[in-house]
């Protein structure tokens, strides 16, 4: 019996070991580095790959990181795509439906990357759009504000720490490659898709922040991406919906758009993402998108700027590109992928039809349209990227290590400090701030109690959709300081119906807070002047309501741009105006802390708000002392 038990135990152990990665096969992230063993692996692997395997390594698709039973239709389809097309990588994303992002958990994401790694013949490289860290896609991770908040904060060291901490958390869940930093210089206030995703409008400041983030991220073991080449900041069109045009001559590009990319290359950026824009100064063909332009990708980026890293397309299913290359009936025939590779791109990101892109690329090589040397060049760089993060040694992550890697208290504090330091006071009539606390709310029973709001403080939260999470933290923190504050939330559908009630509440209140949430959202469609496009402006009905409120109560109203600072130019009548440059929860908390004088207000505008305030503007205000006194730190109209 003892011998039989020992045999059964041994068999069980062998089965378990085969099903789960052994401890010595877990990734051990260090700084991004390609050593001699990695180089040998690259050349050996490349030598033994077939044409189909090479083409597959160049294709990266998106997949939702969520629980999937291995036998489910979704899991089977994804596994089949990985194997059939020999895919080189996966972009971690989550479900997006009806304007809502359904974020998942770090443990599920890590288990998901491990499971997909087991299904791949070569180690997969996992990428993600972690522009604000993992919290963009996952719950429970360190939450960071948008890039523009770092521009307002002004400290390059914070951008470097940002990169390092995001790398630490990303590698813990098996993600190796971040599609960040945004190197676009947001010089166009009407830009609907870059906006607060940019560090600002000054090329030198953007360059410094971009380079710092790259240094921090690579030191933490994560690959970086400077985007969107050759610059998407001076556009007024969302390339997810239509073709955007970058105006200006070559001299303008050299002085504004290109410097951050040059500095990113000097800082060792691992990849550069090419935008779906037309750039007349670089390519005279009006229908030639930068992604498929040899003049932009090969001549400018590779030869003139000397970039030798990975060149990756923006998502190939974006309308800014697909409208030029779709087949009959709008069907994706893979032609965009072929043209992108011919132009010099190494990675084909998220083609609308994976099979069509794969087949078209293989056929193009066999026909001689794409030289095999072009394919080998691209695949060698992809394999080098994988080896530089240690994927040739181990492809799995240790789920037991997540608890000590994700959301460390010191990292949460660092992110909150950036959000605090970014808050910028642009206008202050001296009559509203700081608000006064009225005590701490007593615990409420779960059911049965309804409290009438007071008339001292009224807050109006304006969002695209009241069902979203936006404004929840702000409202909670406000109630913690003024328990009887009256708080209303409205959106474009409710504004016309709620207008009389909102105006009446504002008229009664001693002080009014308006928190307007406007941030860039890709593919957002709104009706503008009879047509449909993306916009970072308030809906007309909401704007009309706000104008009416300010017309009657501007003197006692503090308006907070919880996101785009450009909102102020549409409301010149506002007298007290603060900017957070982000709608992240940390920025919501910072806004409330600033309203009540709990933090130093030291931020400065990293962009110009036309006809409202110049870049560098910021009224510095010290936090309240124990006696409740406050004073200006550097005068009422300080700039830097």
C-alpha positions as CSV (number, residue, x, y, z in Angstrom):
1,X,0.0,0.0,0.0
2,X,2.8,2.4,0.9
3,X,4.6,1.7,-2.4
4,X,1.3,2.1,-4.4
5,X,0.6,5.4,-2.6
6,X,4.1,6.6,-3.4
7,X,3.6,5.7,-7.1
8,X,0.3,7.5,-7.3
9,X,1.8,10.6,-5.6
10,X,4.7,10.6,-8.0
11,X,2.4,10.4,-11.0
12,X,0.2,13.2,-9.6
13,X,3.3,15.3,-9.1
14,X,4.5,14.8,-12.7
15,X,1.1,15.7,-14.1
16,X,0.8,18.8,-11.9
17,X,4.3,19.9,-12.9
18,X,3.6,19.5,-16.6
19,X,0.3,21.6,-16.2
20,X,1.9,24.5,-14.3
21,X,5.1,26.3,-14.9
22,X,8.0,25.3,-12.7
23,X,9.4,27.9,-10.3
24,X,12.7,28.2,-12.2
25,X,10.7,29.0,-15.4
26,X,9.1,32.1,-14.0
27,X,10.3,35.4,-15.5
28,X,12.7,37.4,-13.4
29,X,12.4,41.0,-14.8
30,X,15.5,43.2,-14.8
31,X,16.4,46.2,-16.9
32,X,15.8,45.8,-20.7
33,X,19.0,44.2,-22.0
34,X,20.0,41.9,-24.9
35,X,22.9,39.7,-23.8
36,X,24.9,37.2,-25.8
37,X,22.7,34.3,-25.0
38,X,19.7,36.3,-26.3
39,X,21.5,37.1,-29.5
40,X,22.3,33.5,-30.1
41,X,18.6,32.5,-29.5
42,X,17.5,35.2,-31.9
43,X,19.7,33.9,-34.8
44,X,19.0,30.3,-34.1
45,X,15.3,30.8,-33.9
46,X,15.2,33.0,-37.1
47,X,17.1,30.4,-39.0
48,X,14.6,27.7,-38.4
49,X,11.4,29.7,-39.0
50,X,9.3,29.1,-42.1
51,X,7.9,32.0,-44.1
52,X,4.5,31.5,-42.4
53,X,6.0,31.5,-39.0
54,X,8.0,34.7,-39.8
55,X,4.9,36.5,-41.1
56,X,3.0,35.4,-38.0
57,X,5.6,36.9,-35.7
58,X,4.9,40.3,-37.3
59,X,1.2,40.2,-36.4
60,X,-0.1,41.3,-33.0
61,X,-3.8,41.2,-32.2
62,X,-5.9,42.4,-29.3
63,X,-7.6,40.1,-26.9
64,X,-9.7,40.6,-23.7
65,X,-8.0,39.5,-20.5
66,X,-10.8,37.7,-18.7
67,X,-11.6,34.3,-17.4
68,X,-12.2,31.8,-20.2
69,X,-13.0,28.2,-19.8
70,X,-10.4,26.4,-22.1
71,X,-13.2,24.7,-23.9
72,X,-15.2,27.8,-24.5
73,X,-15.8,29.1,-28.1
74,X,-13.8,32.3,-27.2
75,X,-10.8,30.4,-25.8
76,X,-10.8,28.0,-28.7
77,X,-10.9,30.7,-31.3
78,X,-8.1,32.7,-29.7
79,X,-5.9,29.6,-29.2
80,X,-6.5,28.6,-32.8
81,X,-5.5,32.0,-34.1
82,X,-2.3,31.9,-32.1
83,X,-1.4,28.5,-33.5
84,X,-2.7,28.8,-37.0
85,X,-1.1,32.2,-37.7
86,X,1.9,31.8,-35.5
87,X,1.2,35.1,-33.8
88,X,4.1,37.0,-32.3
89,X,2.2,38.9,-29.7
90,X,-1.1,39.9,-28.0
91,X,-2.3,43.3,-26.8
92,X,-4.0,43.0,-23.4
93,X,-7.4,44.7,-23.4
94,X,-10.7,44.3,-21.7
95,X,-14.4,44.4,-22.7
96,X,-15.7,47.8,-24.0
97,X,-19.4,48.1,-24.5
98,X,-21.8,51.0,-24.7
99,X,-19.2,53.5,-23.7
100,X,-18.1,51.5,-20.6
101,X,-14.8,49.8,-20.0
102,X,-15.2,46.7,-17.9
103,X,-11.9,46.4,-16.1
104,X,-10.7,43.1,-14.8
105,X,-8.3,42.0,-11.9
106,X,-4.5,41.6,-11.9
107,X,-4.7,37.9,-10.9
108,X,-7.0,37.1,-13.8
109,X,-4.8,39.0,-16.2
110,X,-1.7,37.2,-15.0
111,X,-3.4,33.8,-15.2
112,X,-4.6,34.7,-18.7
113,X,-1.1,35.6,-20.0
114,X,0.3,32.4,-18.6
115,X,-2.4,30.4,-20.3
116,X,-1.8,31.9,-23.7
117,X,1.9,31.5,-23.3
118,X,1.3,27.7,-23.0
119,X,-0.6,27.8,-26.3
120,X,2.2,29.5,-28.3
121,X,5.0,27.7,-30.2
122,X,7.3,30.7,-29.6
123,X,7.0,33.0,-26.5
124,X,4.4,35.7,-27.0
125,X,5.2,39.3,-26.3
126,X,2.3,40.9,-24.4
127,X,1.7,44.6,-25.0
128,X,-0.8,47.0,-23.5
129,X,-2.0,50.6,-23.7
130,X,-1.0,51.4,-20.1
131,X,-0.8,55.2,-20.7
132,X,-2.0,55.7,-17.1
133,X,-0.7,52.5,-15.8
134,X,-2.5,49.2,-15.2
135,X,-5.5,51.0,-13.8
136,X,-6.6,51.8,-17.3
137,X,-7.5,48.1,-17.8
138,X,-7.4,46.5,-14.3
139,X,-8.8,47.2,-10.9
140,X,-6.6,47.3,-7.8
141,X,-3.4,48.6,-9.4
142,X,-1.7,52.0,-8.8
143,X,-3.8,54.7,-10.4
144,X,-1.9,57.5,-12.2
145,X,-3.2,60.8,-13.8
146,X,-3.0,61.6,-17.5
147,X,0.3,62.7,-19.0
148,X,-0.6,66.3,-19.1
149,X,-0.8,66.3,-15.3
150,X,3.0,65.5,-15.3
151,X,3.4,68.5,-17.5
152,X,1.6,70.7,-15.0
153,X,3.5,69.1,-12.1
154,X,6.7,69.9,-14.1
155,X,9.1,67.4,-12.4
156,X,11.0,65.2,-14.8
157,X,11.9,62.8,-12.0
158,X,8.2,62.0,-11.5
159,X,7.9,60.9,-15.1
160,X,10.9,58.6,-14.6
161,X,9.4,57.1,-11.5
162,X,6.1,56.7,-13.3
163,X,7.8,54.6,-16.0
164,X,9.6,52.5,-13.5
165,X,6.5,51.7,-11.3
166,X,4.3,50.9,-14.3
167,X,7.0,48.6,-15.6
168,X,7.2,46.8,-12.2
169,X,3.4,46.2,-12.1
170,X,3.2,45.3,-15.8
171,X,5.9,42.7,-15.7
172,X,4.2,41.1,-12.7
173,X,1.2,40.2,-14.8
174,X,3.2,39.1,-17.8
175,X,3.0,42.3,-19.9
176,X,6.4,43.3,-21.5
177,X,5.6,46.2,-23.9
178,X,3.8,49.4,-23.2
179,X,2.4,51.6,-26.0
180,X,3.6,54.7,-24.2
181,X,4.9,57.4,-23.9
182,X,2.8,59.8,-26.1
183,X,5.4,62.0,-27.8
184,X,2.8,64.2,-29.5
185,X,3.1,67.9,-28.8
186,X,-0.5,69.0,-28.3
187,X,-0.4,72.4,-30.0
188,X,-4.0,72.3,-31.2
189,X,-6.6,73.0,-28.5
190,X,-9.2,71.4,-30.7
191,X,-7.4,68.0,-30.8
192,X,-10.1,65.5,-29.8
193,X,-7.8,62.4,-29.5
194,X,-4.5,63.5,-28.0
195,X,-5.2,66.4,-25.6
196,X,-4.4,65.4,-22.0
197,X,-2.6,62.2,-23.3
198,X,0.2,64.6,-24.2
199,X,2.6,66.1,-21.7
200,X,1.9,69.5,-23.1
201,X,2.5,72.0,-26.0
202,X,6.2,72.8,-25.4
203,X,8.4,70.5,-27.5
204,X,11.3,70.8,-25.0
205,X,9.1,69.9,-22.0
206,X,7.5,67.0,-23.9
207,X,10.9,65.8,-24.9
208,X,12.2,65.8,-21.4
209,X,9.2,63.9,-20.0
210,X,9.2,61.4,-22.8
211,X,12.9,60.6,-22.3
212,X,12.5,60.3,-18.6
213,X,9.6,57.9,-18.8
214,X,11.6,55.8,-21.3
215,X,14.6,55.6,-18.9
216,X,12.4,54.6,-16.0
217,X,10.4,52.0,-17.9
218,X,13.4,50.3,-19.4
219,X,15.2,50.2,-16.0
220,X,12.1,48.5,-14.7
221,X,12.2,45.9,-17.5
222,X,9.5,47.1,-19.8
223,X,9.7,48.0,-23.5
224,X,8.5,51.4,-24.5
225,X,6.8,53.0,-27.5
226,X,6.9,56.6,-28.6
227,X,3.7,57.5,-30.5
228,X,2.2,58.8,-32.8
229,X,4.9,59.4,-35.4
230,X,5.5,61.9,-36.9
231,X,3.2,63.8,-34.6
232,X,-0.5,63.8,-33.9
233,X,-0.7,66.8,-31.7
234,X,-1.5,69.5,-34.3
235,X,-4.7,67.8,-35.7
236,X,-8.4,68.3,-35.1
237,X,-9.6,64.9,-36.3
238,X,-9.8,61.5,-34.5
239,X,-8.0,59.1,-36.7
240,X,-10.1,56.3,-35.3
241,X,-13.0,57.9,-37.3
242,X,-11.5,59.7,-40.2
243,X,-8.2,60.7,-41.8
244,X,-6.3,63.4,-39.9
245,X,-4.0,65.9,-41.6
246,X,-0.8,67.3,-40.0
247,X,-0.4,70.8,-41.4
248,X,2.8,72.9,-41.5
249,X,6.0,72.7,-43.5
250,X,9.1,70.7,-42.9
251,X,10.6,73.5,-40.7
252,X,7.5,73.4,-38.5
253,X,7.8,69.6,-38.2
254,X,11.5,69.9,-37.3
255,X,10.9,72.5,-34.6
256,X,7.7,71.1,-33.0
257,X,6.6,67.6,-33.9
258,X,10.0,65.8,-34.3
259,X,12.1,66.8,-31.3
260,X,10.3,64.5,-28.8
261,X,10.9,61.6,-31.2
262,X,14.5,62.5,-31.6
263,X,15.0,62.6,-27.9
264,X,13.0,59.3,-27.5
265,X,15.5,57.6,-29.9
266,X,18.4,59.1,-27.9
267,X,16.9,57.8,-24.7
268,X,16.8,54.2,-26.1
269,X,13.1,53.9,-27.0
270,X,12.4,50.3,-28.1
271,X,9.6,51.0,-30.6
272,X,7.9,53.9,-32.4
273,X,4.3,53.8,-33.5
274,X,3.3,55.4,-36.7
275,X,0.1,57.3,-36.9
276,X,-2.7,57.1,-39.4
277,X,-2.3,60.7,-40.6
278,X,-1.4,62.4,-43.8
279,X,1.6,64.8,-43.7
280,X,1.8,66.9,-46.9
281,X,5.2,68.2,-46.0
282,X,6.6,64.7,-46.1
283,X,4.5,62.9,-48.7
284,X,2.6,64.9,-51.4
285,X,0.2,62.1,-52.0
286,X,-3.0,63.2,-50.3
287,X,-4.2,59.6,-49.9
288,X,-0.9,58.3,-48.6
289,X,-1.3,57.7,-44.8
290,X,1.9,57.9,-42.8
291,X,1.6,54.3,-41.8
292,X,2.0,53.2,-45.4
293,X,4.3,55.9,-46.6
294,X,8.0,54.9,-47.3
295,X,8.9,58.6,-47.2
296,X,7.7,58.8,-43.6
297,X,8.7,55.4,-42.2
298,X,11.8,54.4,-44.1
299,X,13.2,57.7,-45.3
300,X,12.5,59.9,-42.3
301,X,12.2,57.6,-39.3
302,X,14.8,55.0,-40.2
303,X,17.3,56.8,-42.3
304,X,17.2,60.5,-41.3
305,X,16.4,60.0,-37.6
306,X,18.5,56.8,-37.4
307,X,15.9,54.7,-35.6
308,X,16.8,51.0,-35.6
309,X,14.2,49.6,-33.2
310,X,10.8,48.2,-33.8
311,X,8.4,50.2,-36.0
312,X,4.8,49.4,-35.2
313,X,1.6,50.5,-37.0
314,X,-1.2,52.0,-35.1
315,X,-4.2,49.7,-35.1
316,X,-5.0,48.7,-38.7
317,X,-8.7,48.6,-38.1
318,X,-9.0,52.4,-37.6
319,X,-11.0,54.2,-40.2
320,X,-8.2,56.7,-40.8
321,X,-6.5,53.8,-42.7
322,X,-9.2,51.3,-43.6
323,X,-11.1,53.7,-45.9
324,X,-8.1,53.7,-48.2
325,X,-7.4,50.0,-48.4
326,X,-10.7,48.1,-47.9
327,X,-11.8,45.8,-50.7
328,X,-15.2,45.6,-52.3
329,X,-18.0,46.1,-49.8
330,X,-15.5,47.5,-47.3
331,X,-14.1,44.0,-46.6
332,X,-10.5,43.9,-45.2
333,X,-8.4,42.2,-47.8
334,X,-5.1,42.5,-46.0
335,X,-3.8,45.2,-48.4
336,X,-3.2,47.7,-45.6
337,X,-0.9,45.2,-43.9
338,X,1.1,44.7,-47.1
339,X,1.5,48.4,-47.7
340,X,2.5,49.0,-44.1
341,X,5.3,46.4,-44.2
342,X,6.5,47.7,-47.6
343,X,6.7,51.1,-46.1
344,X,9.0,49.8,-43.3
345,X,6.8,48.8,-40.4
346,X,7.9,45.7,-38.5
347,X,4.8,45.0,-36.5
348,X,1.3,44.9,-38.0
349,X,-1.0,45.8,-35.1
350,X,-4.6,44.6,-34.8
351,X,-5.6,44.0,-38.4
352,X,-9.3,44.0,-38.9
353,X,-9.1,40.5,-40.4
354,X,-6.2,38.5,-39.1
355,X,-6.4,35.8,-41.7
356,X,-6.6,38.3,-44.6
357,X,-3.5,40.1,-43.4
358,X,-1.6,36.9,-42.9
359,X,-2.5,35.5,-46.3
360,X,-1.8,38.8,-48.1
361,X,1.6,39.1,-46.5
362,X,2.6,35.6,-47.3
363,X,1.4,36.0,-50.9
364,X,3.3,39.3,-51.2
365,X,6.6,37.6,-50.2
366,X,6.1,34.7,-52.5
367,X,5.3,37.0,-55.4
368,X,8.4,39.1,-54.8
369,X,6.4,42.2,-53.9
370,X,8.0,42.2,-50.4
371,X,11.6,40.9,-50.3
372,X,12.4,38.2,-47.9
373,X,15.1,40.4,-46.5
374,X,12.4,42.9,-45.4
375,X,10.7,40.1,-43.5
376,X,13.9,38.9,-41.9
377,X,14.8,42.4,-40.8
378,X,11.5,42.8,-39.1
379,X,11.4,39.4,-37.4
380,X,14.9,39.7,-36.2
381,X,14.0,42.9,-34.4
382,X,10.9,41.3,-32.9
383,X,12.9,38.3,-31.6
384,X,15.5,40.7,-30.2
385,X,12.8,42.6,-28.3
386,X,11.5,39.3,-26.9
387,X,15.0,38.2,-25.8
388,X,15.7,41.7,-24.3
389,X,13.0,41.1,-21.7
390,X,14.1,37.5,-21.1
391,X,11.4,35.6,-22.9
392,X,14.0,33.2,-24.4
393,X,14.6,32.0,-20.8
394,X,11.1,32.0,-19.3
395,X,7.7,33.0,-20.5
396,X,5.5,32.6,-17.3
397,X,4.9,34.8,-14.3
398,X,4.5,33.8,-10.7
399,X,1.0,34.6,-9.5
400,X,2.2,34.4,-5.9
401,X,4.4,37.4,-6.5
402,X,1.5,39.7,-7.5
403,X,0.6,40.6,-3.9
404,X,4.0,42.3,-3.3
405,X,4.3,43.9,-6.7
406,X,0.9,45.5,-7.4
407,X,-0.3,48.7,-5.7
408,X,2.6,49.1,-3.2
409,X,1.7,51.8,-0.7
410,X,4.7,53.9,-1.6
411,X,3.7,53.7,-5.3
412,X,0.1,54.7,-4.6
413,X,1.4,57.7,-2.6
414,X,3.8,58.7,-5.4
415,X,0.9,58.7,-7.9
416,X,-1.3,60.7,-5.6
417,X,1.5,63.2,-5.1
418,X,1.8,63.8,-8.8
419,X,-2.0,64.4,-9.0
420,X,-1.8,66.8,-6.1
421,X,1.1,68.8,-7.5
422,X,-0.6,69.0,-10.9
423,X,-3.7,70.9,-9.7
424,X,-3.5,74.4,-11.3
425,X,-5.4,77.4,-10.2
426,X,-5.9,79.6,-13.3
427,X,-8.3,82.1,-12.0
428,X,-9.4,83.1,-8.5
429,X,-11.7,85.9,-7.5
430,X,-10.8,85.4,-3.8
431,X,-14.5,84.8,-2.8
432,X,-14.8,81.0,-3.1
433,X,-11.6,79.3,-2.1
434,X,-10.8,77.7,0.3
435,X,-14.1,76.1,1.1
436,X,-14.8,75.4,4.8
437,X,-15.4,72.0,6.2
438,X,-18.5,71.5,8.4
439,X,-17.6,68.3,10.2
440,X,-17.5,64.6,9.6
441,X,-20.6,62.7,8.7
442,X,-21.9,60.3,11.3
443,X,-22.3,56.7,10.1
444,X,-25.5,56.1,8.3
445,X,-27.7,53.1,8.5
446,X,-27.8,50.9,5.4
447,X,-31.5,51.6,4.9
448,X,-34.3,53.9,5.9
449,X,-32.7,57.3,6.4
450,X,-33.1,60.2,4.0
451,X,-31.2,63.5,4.8
452,X,-32.2,66.8,3.3
453,X,-29.2,68.5,1.7
454,X,-28.1,71.8,3.1
455,X,-27.8,75.1,1.2
456,X,-24.2,75.9,2.2
457,X,-22.5,74.0,-0.7
458,X,-23.9,72.8,-4.0
459,X,-21.8,70.7,-6.4
460,X,-22.7,69.9,-10.0
461,X,-20.9,67.0,-11.7
462,X,-21.1,67.0,-15.5
463,X,-20.1,63.9,-17.4
464,X,-20.8,62.2,-20.7
465,X,-22.9,59.6,-18.9
466,X,-24.2,59.7,-15.3
467,X,-23.9,55.8,-15.2
468,X,-20.1,56.0,-15.4
469,X,-17.7,56.0,-12.4
470,X,-16.7,59.6,-13.1
471,X,-17.5,61.9,-10.2
472,X,-18.0,59.2,-7.6
473,X,-14.8,59.8,-5.8
474,X,-15.2,63.5,-5.9
475,X,-18.7,63.3,-4.5
476,X,-17.6,60.9,-1.8
477,X,-14.7,63.1,-0.7
478,X,-16.9,66.3,-0.8
479,X,-19.5,64.6,1.4
480,X,-16.8,63.6,3.9
481,X,-16.0,67.3,4.4
482,X,-19.4,68.8,4.0
483,X,-21.9,66.1,5.0
484,X,-25.0,68.1,4.0
485,X,-23.6,69.2,0.6
486,X,-26.1,69.1,-2.2
487,X,-24.7,67.1,-5.1
488,X,-26.2,66.6,-8.5
489,X,-24.9,64.7,-11.5
490,X,-26.0,65.4,-15.1
491,X,-25.2,64.5,-18.7
492,X,-26.3,65.5,-22.2
493,X,-29.5,63.5,-21.9
494,X,-30.5,64.8,-18.5
495,X,-29.3,68.4,-18.6
496,X,-32.4,69.8,-20.3
497,X,-34.7,68.0,-17.8
498,X,-32.7,68.9,-14.7
499,X,-31.9,72.5,-15.7
500,X,-34.6,74.2,-13.5
501,X,-33.7,72.1,-10.4
502,X,-29.9,72.7,-10.9
503,X,-30.3,76.4,-11.3
504,X,-32.5,76.6,-8.2
505,X,-30.0,74.7,-6.1
506,X,-27.2,76.9,-7.3
507,X,-29.1,80.1,-6.6
508,X,-29.8,78.9,-3.0
509,X,-26.2,77.8,-2.2
510,X,-23.6,79.9,-0.5
511,X,-20.9,78.3,-2.7
512,X,-21.1,76.3,-5.9
513,X,-18.7,73.8,-7.4
514,X,-18.9,72.7,-11.0
515,X,-16.8,69.7,-12.0
516,X,-16.8,69.2,-15.7
517,X,-15.3,65.9,-16.9
518,X,-13.9,66.2,-20.4
519,X,-11.1,63.8,-21.6
520,X,-10.2,62.4,-25.0
521,X,-12.0,59.2,-25.9
522,X,-11.1,57.3,-29.0
523,X,-13.9,56.8,-31.5
524,X,-16.3,58.9,-29.5
525,X,-19.0,60.2,-31.9
526,X,-21.0,63.4,-31.2
527,X,-23.1,65.6,-33.4
528,X,-21.3,68.8,-34.3
529,X,-22.8,71.4,-36.7
530,X,-25.1,68.8,-38.3
531,X,-22.3,66.3,-38.8
532,X,-20.7,63.6,-36.6
533,X,-17.2,63.7,-35.3
534,X,-15.2,63.4,-32.1
535,X,-15.0,66.4,-29.7
536,X,-13.6,67.4,-26.4
537,X,-16.2,70.1,-25.8
538,X,-19.3,70.0,-23.6
539,X,-22.5,68.9,-25.3
540,X,-24.5,72.0,-26.4
541,X,-27.3,71.3,-23.9
542,X,-24.8,70.9,-21.0
543,X,-22.9,74.0,-22.1
544,X,-26.2,76.1,-22.2
545,X,-27.0,74.9,-18.7
546,X,-23.5,75.9,-17.5
547,X,-23.6,79.3,-19.1
548,X,-26.9,80.0,-17.4
549,X,-25.6,78.9,-14.0
550,X,-22.5,81.1,-14.4
551,X,-24.5,84.1,-15.6
552,X,-26.4,84.0,-12.3
553,X,-23.7,82.7,-9.9
554,X,-20.2,83.2,-11.3
555,X,-19.0,85.1,-8.3
556,X,-19.6,82.2,-5.9
557,X,-18.7,79.3,-8.3
558,X,-15.5,77.3,-8.5
559,X,-15.3,75.5,-11.8
560,X,-13.0,72.5,-12.1
561,X,-11.9,71.1,-15.5
562,X,-11.5,67.5,-14.5
563,X,-9.6,66.6,-17.7
564,X,-9.1,69.0,-20.6
565,X,-8.0,72.4,-19.5
566,X,-9.2,73.9,-22.7
567,X,-12.7,73.9,-21.4
568,X,-12.2,77.3,-19.9
569,X,-12.1,79.1,-23.2
570,X,-15.7,78.3,-23.8
571,X,-16.7,79.9,-20.5
572,X,-14.9,83.3,-20.3
573,X,-17.3,84.4,-17.6
574,X,-15.9,81.9,-15.1
575,X,-14.1,83.7,-12.2
576,X,-12.6,80.8,-10.2
577,X,-11.1,78.1,-12.4
578,X,-9.0,75.0,-11.5
579,X,-7.5,72.3,-13.7
580,X,-6.6,68.7,-12.9
581,X,-5.7,67.6,-16.5
582,X,-7.1,64.1,-15.7
583,X,-10.3,62.4,-14.7
584,X,-8.5,59.6,-12.8
585,X,-9.6,59.0,-9.3
586,X,-6.4,60.4,-7.8
587,X,-7.1,63.6,-9.7
588,X,-10.7,63.7,-8.3
589,X,-9.3,63.4,-4.8
590,X,-6.7,66.1,-5.5
591,X,-9.4,68.5,-6.7
592,X,-11.3,68.2,-3.5
593,X,-8.2,68.6,-1.4
594,X,-7.3,71.8,-3.3
595,X,-10.8,73.2,-2.9
596,X,-10.5,72.9,0.9
597,X,-6.9,74.2,1.1
598,X,-5.5,70.8,2.2
599,X,-2.6,70.8,-0.3
600,X,-0.3,73.3,-1.8
601,X,-1.5,74.4,-5.2
602,X,1.6,74.7,-7.3
603,X,0.6,73.5,-10.8
604,X,1.2,75.5,-13.9
605,X,-0.5,75.3,-17.3
606,X,1.6,73.1,-19.7
607,X,-0.6,74.4,-22.6
608,X,-2.1,77.7,-23.7
609,X,-5.9,78.1,-23.3
610,X,-6.7,80.5,-26.2
611,X,-8.2,83.9,-25.1
612,X,-8.1,82.6,-21.5
613,X,-4.6,81.9,-20.1
614,X,-1.1,81.5,-21.3
615,X,1.1,78.4,-20.9
616,X,3.0,78.6,-17.6
617,X,0.1,80.4,-15.8
618,X,-0.6,79.2,-12.3
619,X,-1.7,80.9,-9.1
620,X,0.4,79.2,-6.3
621,X,-1.4,78.9,-3.1
622,X,-0.1,77.4,0.2
623,X,-2.2,74.9,2.1
624,X,-4.1,76.1,5.1
625,X,-2.1,76.4,8.3
626,X,-3.3,75.0,11.6
627,X,-4.9,78.4,12.2
628,X,-6.8,78.2,8.9
629,X,-4.8,80.9,7.2
630,X,-3.6,80.7,3.6
631,X,-1.4,82.9,1.4
632,X,-0.1,83.0,-2.1
633,X,3.3,81.3,-2.6
634,X,4.5,83.3,-5.6
635,X,2.0,86.0,-6.2
636,X,-1.4,85.9,-7.8
637,X,-0.3,85.7,-11.4
638,X,2.8,83.5,-11.3
639,X,4.1,81.8,-14.4
640,X,7.1,79.7,-15.1
